Amino acid sequence: MKNQCITILLAAYGFLGFGYLSESLGQTLPIHTPVLEEYIRRAQLLGKIDGQSSLSIRPLFPVYAFDRYTGFDLDSTFQDLDNSSFNEKFTKNGIEGVLLAMPISIRSQYNSEYAFGLNNGAMVPNRGLQNVISGGLYFQYGKFSLQLQPEIHLAQNRDFLGFPIEHQATILYYYEYMNRIDMPERMGTAPINRMLPGQSSIRFNSHGFSVGLSTENLWWGPSRKNSLILSNNAPGFAHITLNTTKPKQTLIGSFEGQLILAGQLRASGYLPPHSDVLIQQTSVLWPKRENGDRNLSGIIFSYQPKWVPGLFLGYSATNNVYTEDMENLGDHVPFFNGQKRLSNLPNPATGRRQQFSSGFFRWMSQEGHFEFYGEYGTNGNSRRFADFIITPERNRGFTLGFSNLVPLKKSDTFLQISAEMTQTGQTIRESIQNLDTWYIHDHVRHGYTHQGQVLGLGYGPAANVNWIELGWVKNFNRVAFQFERIVYNNDFYYFRFEASKDWRIKYVDLVPALVADWRFGNLLVNTHVRYVNTLNYTWFLENQPDSYFVPGLDRNNWVATVGLAYILK
């Protein structure tokens, strides 16, 4: 495998062409950077930056994609390299180079009663306070670049009530899912103190392409809130990447894309709750492999037709397989490995792979300050087209969303109205009974996870989410009210309670929130305060023979998140 990866890298270098002609700075904009990604999306809708980027393949390269001064100077007011005390341009042997300080950032989250949160990278399910601190350097010499931005993660990891031990009648059903995914509700019992490579990479950049090694978080798809295939819900994983740094113009339109190879996914090393429980002298836990290392490969591309400005069409696919099981080319690459067939015909080669694919679109109007987007994905990549036409809802997941900026009377101020709906819960009974649930797998029983957290939709398998936002925005600043409804693992709900016909016990969060982004000079501040009203926590409800309408295990939780980023001049 290592030899194949080296060969791929050398071939990519040869494709790009060696050379030392100077190009502009190529640092990425890390997905977690407070304020800036939301600003980029609004700025594109307002026509302040180029509209040819789909924003569906992240991290972004703002210098290349939007013709910015540096990757963090999005409006040319943050940095001045000629007069900087921290950043330096130089020339050696006729080759231009640069040394930049990456933003110093601190992200903090506090959960009062139990774990809640998603799309927070290195953070884990945690009660109490946790922090992620990052900073580093970006070095570029000719076409070679090195970005070092490690992350320090500190978490109290306090004890909290998870899946109740009194839930004995349901544990056996619950472990049908927990035995097929590595998703512990708590990462051990001790406080967490660790350092991760974070948003780091080494690359060779030329002619609008970049190839290299990276541990950065990836986000695939057009959505703002939830991504089906890849998101920043888990820590970044080491991978080889070949990607565009800006849209590539052709006679029929522009293209963007990324190919990831040899992605190294790791197990958490922790067990689900109550793993020692016995039901009729049989353990509910079905131990997973000791070596939970997996290889993730993936491909995504986006196409903007030259005849329809503002429209983006795309496709993505990933392939997750145990490293020990890799035997042929189909295990190493994310394409030409679906082997389409009838659903009742087993195939050992594809059965050992966990595969996802999706098609997506984004339509944007800079004149109307409006965007509408959607993504349709399938759990598995072996269905024939005829079967898809007959039952397109089988094993599907989808996202639909929009955002609109309505001008207000004062200059550069807007009312932002946004909404997004994501569903990965199944609607076909056969799919639910067969455990064809998103992110779990019969063979790859660590599931679609890295270090115990889902790589896609952060609320986990079969979650259904509705989200709305109403806010005031001006340049980098935003004050907004948000509301979210989350239904957890809807497949499990029907799998467990169909026999009893007890339909009272959906596990639902109702989450109102206040959000504020603000710029103070070169300091960017993001605050997010949420009140989580949980109904039937972990599907738990005590039956009362004399009354049907009784409250379940309803709970409340306060979640406060603060993000600070300082961009050094």
VOPAPA-628018 format. One record per residue (C-alpha): x, y, z; residue in three letters. Coordinates in steps of 0.02 Angstrom, whole numbers, padded with zeros to 5 digits, always signed. Each point is the difference from the previous one (the first is absolute). Example, Ala and Ser with C-alpha at 12.3 -4.5 7.8 and 13.67 -1.06 7.14 Angstrom:
<pts>
+00615-00225+00390ALA;+00069+00172-00033SER;
</pts>
This chain:
<pts>
+00000+00000+00000MET;+00139+00122+00046LYS;+00087-00032-00166ASN;-00161+00033-00095GLN;-00025+00164+00093CYS;+00179+00055-00041ILE;-00029-00043-00183THR;-00160+00103-00002ILE;+00090+00150+00077LEU;+00143-00009-00126LEU;-00122-00014-00144ALA;-00096+00151+00064ALA;+00161+00100+00016TYR;+00044-00046-00178GLY;-00173+00052-00059PHE;+00015+00169+00083LEU;+00177+00028-00061GLY;+00148+00045+00109PHE;+00059+00178+00004GLY;+00036+00145+00113TYR;-00094+00142-00081LEU;-00075+00107+00136SER;-00187-00006+00027GLU;-00111+00089+00125SER;-00021-00063+00177LEU;-00090-00166+00013GLY;-00052-00022+00181GLN;-00172-00072+00030THR;-00137+00074+00108LEU;-00028-00132+00136PRO;-00182-00049+00018ILE;-00004+00040+00187HIS;+00060+00181-00017THR;-00131+00108+00089PRO;-00102+00124-00102VAL;+00097-00011-00165LEU;-00091-00144-00086GLU;-00170+00075+00035GLU;+00065+00166-00067TYR;+00064-00082-00161ILE;-00171-00075-00035ARG;-00088+00167+00025ARG;+00132+00095-00097ALA;-00025-00115-00149GLN;-00188+00025+00002LEU;+00029+00188+00006LEU;+00122-00005-00146GLY;+00149+00059+00104LYS;+00102-00153-00050ILE;+00004-00108-00155ASP;-00156-00104-00030GLY;+00082-00144-00093GLN;+00045-00100+00156SER;-00133-00126+00053SER;+00054+00006+00185LEU;-00034-00188-00002SER;+00181-00057+00019ILE;+00084+00067+00155ARG;+00121+00054+00070PRO;+00007+00143-00123LEU;+00153+00083-00077PHE;-00061+00182+00006PRO;+00155+00073-00085VAL;-00025-00109-00154TYR;-00190-00012+00000ALA;-00043+00181+00042PHE;+00160+00095-00045ASP;+00033+00052+00180ARG;+00160+00073+00071TYR;+00025-00143+00123THR;-00112-00144+00050GLY;-00069+00096+00150PHE;-00005+00177-00069ASP;-00170-00018-00080LEU;-00033+00187-00020ASP;+00180+00065-00011SER;-00006+00081+00172THR;+00079-00134+00113PHE;+00181-00016-00057GLN;+00141+00097-00083ASP;+00151-00110-00033LEU;+00113+00145-00046ASP;-00019+00079+00172ASN;-00034-00152+00108SER;+00090-00043+00161SER;-00053-00184-00008PHE;-00008-00043-00185ASN;+00141+00008-00124GLU;+00028-00012-00187LYS;+00174-00047-00061PHE;+00098-00049-00154THR;+00136-00133-00003LYS;+00092-00062-00156ASN;-00125+00096-00105GLY;-00147-00093+00077ILE;-00132+00094+00098GLU;-00060-00063+00167GLY;-00106+00053+00146VAL;-00015-00038+00185LEU;-00169+00036+00080LEU;-00071-00020+00174ALA;-00162-00098-00001MET;-00143+00075+00101PRO;+00004-00033+00186ILE;-00168-00075+00044SER;-00089-00066+00154ILE;-00166-00093-00010ARG;-00090-00039+00163SER;-00159-00096+00034GLN;-00096-00029+00162TYR;-00138-00130+00023ASN;-00093+00012+00165SER;-00084-00172+00013GLU;+00045-00119-00141TYR;+00095-00008-00164ALA;-00065+00102-00146PHE;+00083+00073-00154GLY;+00061-00036-00175LEU;+00119+00065-00134ASN;+00132+00046+00130ASN;+00150-00100-00061GLY;+00115-00055+00140ALA;-00136+00023+00132MET;-00085-00155+00070VAL;-00168-00041+00082PRO;+00030+00086+00166ASN;-00086+00068+00154ARG;+00084+00152+00072GLY;+00128+00110-00084LEU;+00113-00043-00146GLN;+00120+00107-00102ASN;+00094-00015-00164VAL;+00149+00117-00018ILE;+00091+00018-00165SER;+00132+00104-00085GLY;+00149-00027-00110GLY;+00097+00050-00155LEU;-00019-00003-00188TYR;+00158-00013-00105PHE;+00006+00009-00189GLN;+00152-00011-00113TYR;-00037+00003-00184GLY;-00136-00127-00029LYS;+00028-00099+00159PHE;-00098+00044+00157SER;-00001-00059+00180LEU;-00145+00043+00115GLN;+00023-00044+00184LEU;-00153+00031+00107GLN;-00008-00127+00141PRO;-00142-00002+00125GLU;+00003-00022+00189ILE;-00160-00079+00068HIS;-00046+00013+00184LEU;-00164-00071+00067ALA;-00070-00026+00175GLN;-00092-00154-00061ASN;-00114-00002+00153ARG;-00119-00143+00033ASP;-00179+00015-00061PHE;-00155-00107-00015LEU;+00004-00087-00167GLY;-00098-00152-00056PHE;-00086-00051+00165PRO;+00037-00172+00072ILE;-00187-00010+00041GLU;-00025-00006-00189HIS;+00027-00190+00005GLN;-00142-00045-00119ALA;+00077+00110-00134THR;+00187-00034+00020ILE;-00002-00156-00109LEU;-00078+00097-00144TYR;+00117+00147+00030TYR;+00153-00111-00017TYR;-00055-00055-00173GLU;+00060+00175-00046TYR;+00142+00023+00124MET;+00079-00164-00060ASN;+00008+00075-00175ARG;+00078+00169+00037ILE;+00138+00071+00111ASP;-00097+00141+00084MET;+00022-00001+00190PRO;-00107+00124+00095GLU;+00150+00050+00106ARG;+00188-00010-00035MET;+00057-00085+00159GLY;-00014+00066+00176THR;+00155+00110+00018ALA;+00027+00181-00052PRO;+00069+00015-00177ILE;+00165+00087-00039ASN;+00069-00033-00173ARG;+00086+00080-00148MET;-00056-00035-00178LEU;+00081+00046-00167PRO;-00154+00105-00036GLY;-00014+00100-00160GLN;+00173-00041-00066SER;+00061-00046-00175SER;+00149-00011-00116ILE;-00040+00036-00182ARG;+00064+00031-00175PHE;-00108+00133-00086ASN;+00002+00037-00186SER;-00118+00049-00141HIS;-00154+00003+00111GLY;+00034-00172+00076PHE;+00071-00055+00166SER;+00067-00171+00051VAL;+00067-00051+00169GLY;-00027-00071+00173LEU;-00126+00077+00119SER;-00087-00023+00167THR;-00125+00140-00030GLU;-00186-00020+00027ASN;-00099-00020-00161LEU;-00176+00056-00042TRP;-00085-00068-00156TRP;-00167+00060-00064GLY;-00094+00165-00015PRO;-00086+00003+00170SER;+00031+00126+00140ARG;-00052-00105+00150LYS;+00009-00187-00037ASN;+00103-00097-00126SER;-00045-00178-00050LEU;+00172-00060-00057ILE;+00140+00098+00084LEU;-00009+00135+00134SER;+00107+00073+00140ASN;-00093-00101+00132ASN;+00151-00111+00039ALA;+00185+00046+00014PRO;+00092+00014-00165GLY;+00080-00160-00064PHE;+00163-00023-00094ALA;-00025-00019-00188HIS;+00078+00027-00170ILE;-00091+00134-00098THR;-00003+00056-00182LEU;-00116+00148-00021ASN;-00035+00158-00096THR;+00039+00164+00087THR;-00119+00100-00108LYS;-00132-00036-00134PRO;+00083-00063-00160LYS;-00071+00084-00154GLN;-00044-00103-00154THR;-00100+00026-00160LEU;-00157-00070+00082ILE;+00017+00079+00173GLY;+00106-00013+00156SER;+00045-00150+00107PHE;+00058-00027+00179GLU;+00049-00164+00079GLY;+00094-00098+00131GLN;+00066-00177+00011LEU;+00050-00069+00169ILE;+00100-00161+00019LEU;+00072-00099+00144ALA;-00107+00090+00129GLY;+00043-00074+00169GLN;-00152-00025+00112LEU;+00030-00055+00179ARG;-00106-00084+00134ALA;-00047+00091+00160SER;+00054-00141+00117GLY;-00156+00022+00108TYR;-00155-00108+00021LEU;-00184+00047-00011PRO;-00099+00018+00163PRO;-00041-00154+00106HIS;+00105-00115-00109SER;+00006-00129+00140ASP;-00188-00030+00003VAL;-00060-00179-00029LEU;-00169-00042-00075ILE;-00048-00182+00028GLN;+00183-00036+00042GLN;+00057+00075-00164THR;+00105+00158-00008SER;-00079+00144-00094VAL;+00174+00052-00060LEU;+00069-00080-00156TRP;+00185+00046+00012PRO;+00073+00091-00149LYS;+00170-00033-00077ARG;+00150+00046+00106GLU;+00072+00092-00150ASN;-00131+00128-00048GLY;+00110+00092-00126ASP;-00089+00035-00162ARG;+00043+00076-00169ASN;-00112+00138-00067LEU;+00007+00055-00181SER;-00116+00123-00082GLY;-00034+00108-00152ILE;-00104+00155-00026ILE;-00022+00118-00147PHE;-00109+00150-00036SER;-00046+00069-00171TYR;-00066+00173-00043GLN;-00077+00004-00175PRO;+00055+00155-00096LYS;-00179+00022-00064TRP;-00080+00009+00174VAL;+00096+00122+00112PRO;-00018-00037+00185GLY;-00047-00185-00021LEU;+00115-00135+00069PHE;-00023-00187-00025LEU;+00106-00128+00091GLY;+00033-00179+00050TYR;+00095-00079+00145SER;+00041-00176+00058ALA;+00100-00080+00140THR;+00066-00174+00034ASN;+00035-00060+00180ASN;+00087-00168+00023VAL;+00104-00084+00136TYR;+00185+00016-00039THR;+00022-00186+00033GLU;-00132-00041-00133ASP;+00074+00100-00144MET;+00034-00116-00146GLU;-00027+00085-00168ASN;-00010+00169-00085LEU;-00184+00019+00042GLY;+00047+00005+00185ASP;+00121+00145-00029HIS;-00099+00115-00114VAL;-00176+00071+00017PRO;-00057-00035-00178PHE;-00029-00151-00115PHE;-00036-00104+00155ASN;-00189+00002+00017GLY;-00030-00157-00106GLN;-00186+00035-00029LYS;-00111-00151+00031ARG;-00167-00061+00065LEU;-00021+00034+00186SER;-00025-00185+00043ASN;+00164-00053-00079LEU;+00144+00006+00126PRO;+00173+00056-00055ASN;+00145-00034+00120PRO;+00110+00134-00080ALA;-00123+00142+00024THR;-00071-00073+00160GLY;+00161+00039+00093ARG;-00010+00184-00051ARG;-00109+00135+00073GLN;-00043+00114-00144GLN;-00096+00163-00017PHE;-00038+00107-00151SER;-00098+00159-00028SER;-00053+00123-00133GLY;-00023+00182+00044PHE;-00044+00170-00071PHE;+00013+00181+00051ARG;-00084+00144-00090TRP;+00055+00174+00048MET;-00057+00172-00055SER;+00117+00143+00044GLN;-00127+00124-00065GLU;-00135-00071+00113GLY;+00119-00041+00146HIS;-00077-00173+00003PHE;+00056-00181-00002GLU;-00092-00165-00007PHE;+00090-00166+00018TYR;-00028-00185+00023GLY;+00088-00166+00014GLU;-00066-00176-00027TYR;+00107-00144+00063GLY;-00008-00189+00004THR;+00065-00118+00133ASN;+00090-00125-00113GLY;+00060+00018-00178ASN;-00057-00160-00085SER;-00182+00033-00051ARG;-00046-00012-00182ARG;-00074+00154-00082PHE;-00163-00093-00035ALA;-00018-00041+00186ASP;+00034+00180+00044PHE;-00137+00062-00117ILE;-00126-00121+00077ILE;+00040+00038+00183THR;+00109+00157+00012PRO;-00041+00014+00185GLU;+00088-00163+00046ARG;+00153+00030+00111ASN;-00004+00184-00043ARG;+00050+00155+00096GLY;-00029+00178-00056PHE;+00024+00183+00042THR;-00095+00152-00065LEU;+00036+00178+00052GLY;-00005+00183-00049PHE;+00066+00167+00057SER;-00058+00175-00048ASN;+00072+00171+00044LEU;-00133+00137+00000VAL;+00069+00179-00008PRO;-00045+00115+00145LEU;-00003+00190+00001LYS;+00174+00026+00071LYS;+00147-00027-00117SER;+00075-00176-00006ASP;-00128-00069+00123THR;-00110-00149-00041PHE;-00131-00114+00072LEU;+00062-00179-00020GLN;-00131-00137-00015ILE;+00063-00179-00010SER;-00069-00174+00020ALA;+00063-00177-00023GLU;-00078-00173+00012MET;+00101-00162+00008THR;-00068-00177+00008GLN;+00097-00162+00012THR;-00137-00101+00087GLY;-00075-00131-00115GLN;-00181-00010-00057THR;-00001-00178-00068ILE;-00037-00133+00131ARG;+00115-00128-00082GLU;+00148+00120+00011SER;-00032+00029+00185ILE;-00017-00184+00040GLN;+00157-00041-00101ASN;+00098+00133+00096LEU;+00041+00095-00159ASP;+00028+00153+00108THR;+00118+00141-00047TRP;+00176-00009+00075TYR;-00015-00177+00073ILE;+00060-00157-00090HIS;-00008-00189+00019ASP;+00182-00030-00049HIS;+00088+00165+00035VAL;-00067-00003+00177ARG;+00093+00156+00053HIS;-00116+00088-00120GLY;+00027+00165-00089TYR;+00096+00078+00143THR;+00169+00067+00052HIS;+00054-00006+00183GLN;-00178-00040+00051GLY;-00091+00139-00093GLN;-00102-00007-00160VAL;+00082+00075-00154LEU;-00163+00059-00076GLY;-00157+00062+00088LEU;+00058+00036+00176GLY;-00162-00052+00087TYR;+00035-00179-00048GLY;-00087-00143-00091PRO;-00176+00029-00069ALA;-00016+00176+00071ALA;-00130+00120-00072ASN;+00034+00185+00025VAL;-00096+00161-00037ASN;+00087+00166+00025TRP;-00048+00183-00028ILE;+00089+00166+00026GLU;-00056+00180+00003LEU;+00137+00129+00023GLY;+00071+00174-00026TRP;+00166+00009-00093VAL;+00123+00135-00049LYS;+00168-00043-00077ASN;+00083-00119+00125PHE;-00131+00029+00135ASN;-00154-00106+00032ARG;-00132-00013+00137VAL;-00125-00140-00029ALA;-00133-00109+00077PHE;+00002-00183-00048GLN;-00116-00146+00035PHE;+00038-00183-00028GLU;-00102-00160+00016ARG;+00101-00161+00008ILE;-00072-00175-00006VAL;+00134-00125+00051TYR;+00019-00169-00087ASN;-00174-00013-00072ASN;+00040-00173-00070ASP;+00034-00066+00174PHE;-00164+00073+00061TYR;-00101-00100-00126TYR;+00113-00153+00015PHE;-00026-00006+00188ARG;-00182+00050+00022PHE;-00088-00071-00152GLU;-00043-00161+00091ALA;-00072+00088+00153SER;-00086+00137-00102LYS;+00052+00123+00135ASP;+00025+00157-00103TRP;+00021+00124+00145ARG;+00186-00010+00020ILE;+00088+00096-00139LYS;+00166+00073+00060TYR;-00011+00183-00051VAL;+00097+00159+00039ASP;-00079+00172-00019LEU;+00142+00127-00003VAL;-00025+00189-00005PRO;+00163+00097-00013ALA;+00075+00174-00008LEU;+00153+00028-00109VAL;+00115+00150-00016ALA;+00152+00028-00112ASP;+00099+00160+00019TRP;+00162+00075-00061ARG;+00108+00108+00115PHE;+00144+00053-00111GLY;+00098-00160-00033ASN;-00092-00096+00137LEU;-00148-00106-00057LEU;-00126-00057+00131VAL;-00137-00131-00017ASN;-00123-00039+00140THR;-00137-00131-00004HIS;-00119-00031+00146VAL;-00125-00145-00014ARG;-00136-00065+00113TYR;-00028-00185-00033VAL;-00173-00064+00048ASN;+00009-00189-00017THR;-00157-00106-00010LEU;+00013-00186+00044ASN;+00189+00002+00025TYR;+00073-00159-00078THR;-00178-00060-00041TRP;-00036-00028+00186PHE;-00176+00004+00071LEU;-00069-00089+00155GLU;-00166-00085-00038ASN;-00148+00037+00113GLN;-00142-00125-00021PRO;-00135+00127+00044ASP;+00059+00137-00117SER;+00061+00001-00180TYR;+00051+00183-00013PHE;+00143+00010+00125VAL;+00161+00102-00013PRO;+00158-00092-00046GLY;+00175+00034+00060LEU;-00004+00184-00049ASP;+00159+00098+00036ARG;+00074+00174-00025ASN;+00176+00053-00043ASN;+00089+00166-00026TRP;+00136+00006-00132VAL;+00114+00151-00018ALA;+00132+00012-00136THR;+00127+00140-00023VAL;+00127+00012-00141GLY;+00140+00129-00010LEU;+00122+00022-00143ALA;+00135+00133-00012TYR;+00080+00032-00169ILE;+00176+00066+00024LEU;+00040+00150-00108LYS;
</pts>
